[in-house]
Amino acid sequence: MSLLISVDEGDFNFLLERTGATRGNLSVQVSKLKEAGYLSVKKTFKANYPNTLCTLSPKGLKAFELYVAAINGYLKS
């Protein structure tokens, strides 16, 4: 999710390259974040190849902000 904070959207290959995750692991993570309502996922085609485009939802942004605040609070105590 932290990768999507700095960009409007990221496709599966962008996320794969940046995270170093396996395709299977990233696919599961994207699915779980989508189910939680943290990501919007749009499946399209790019040059005749499947393309999965992910964007951070408002709910996902709020959850990430709360996570960062909790970590900061923990580190300051």
Secondary structure, DSSP 8 states (H G I E B T S, - for coil): -HHHHSSS-EEHHHHHHHH---HHHHHHHHHHHHHTTSEEEEEEEETTEEEEEEEE-HHHHHHHHHHHHHHHHHHH-
